Amino acid sequence: MTDVAYQVLINDEEQRSLWPLGKEVPQGWRSEGKEGSREECMEYVDGVWTDMRPRSLQEQMKADAVG
């Protein structure tokens, strides 16, 4: 079994995904800079992506609350 290195991707909605390192990043996504084993990347994502709502929904809900 081969160890696969991953990277954490992020999109404009601040959603995250694990992606095999060295594989072309899909359109609409960019590297967040974290690379490592699947477990390391999952641990990182669990620590930083605490609000699963898309960014646009978060912003709309804040705007609705204000006014």
Secondary structure, DSSP 4 states (H G I P E B T S, - for coil): -PPPPEEEEEETT--EEEEETTSPPPTTEEEEEEEE-HHHHHHHHHHH----S-HHHHHHHHHHHH-
